[in-house]
Amino acid sequence: MSSRSRSRVEKHGEIPADWLEDFEAAARRPLETRMRYSFIKTYKPILDDAPYRSFNSTAEYRRWCEQNLPDWLGYGRV
């Protein structure tokens, strides 16, 4: 960790030192490696089960989401 970064953490206590060290280590990796580790594929039930879906209106889409998707996916109305 650079002395500038370390003094900022010690002075302000904004970022835990181990987090900053992890960030700086990641920043030294080549761009290709950082891009490969940046995107995590997470299976989303029902959404990922069909190659595509189309709807005639936004209202129809919203109705489908409310009736078919689990709440934790966040596609329901508030």
Order of alpha helices (4+ residues) and beta strands (2+ residues): alpha-alpha-alpha-alpha
